[in-house]
Amino acid sequence: MLCFTLPGALSSYAYYGAETGNEKCEGIPIEIKQAGSCTGPSRSNYIIPTINGHTLFVSFTENLGQVAVEITTAAGGYVQTSSCLTPNGLQFYIPLAGDYIVTFTLPNGDEYYGEFTVTD
């Protein structure tokens, strides 16, 4: 009996963990690049964004402080803005297909960005 219930419980944990940012969700990874000069070592490897359909998931693997997250179209049009106390994660719904840029601003002013495409 345990063999039948354990897989369901584990998949349920993985699903809800991904929603809260505690687990890396399934999706297409987005490469993070440094925007300009940074005040210290690169923190880009601590920011893990993935796109799955129209949903952008962002996880932080280290405490970076309060990080501002801004999503714009590739042409620069506003889509969404939020901030997050790390190492928590965020989830965004992008309603329209197209090319987008997500920008992360750390408390010290360092900026990182990633480009991604939402398809139908």
Sequence and secondary structure as in RCSB ss.txt:
>XXXX:A:sequence
MLCFTLPGALSSYAYYGAETGNEKCEGIPIEIKQAGSCTGPSRSNYIIPTINGHTLFVSFTENLGQVAVEITTAA
GGYVQTSSCLTPNGLQFYIPLAGDYIVTFTLPNGDEYYGEFTVTD
>XXXX:A:secstr
 HHHHHHHHHHHHHHHHHHHTSS  SSEE   EEES  SSS  GGGEEEEEETTEEEEEESS   EEEEEEEETT
S EEEEEEEETTS EEEE  S EEEEEEEE TTS EEEEEEEE  
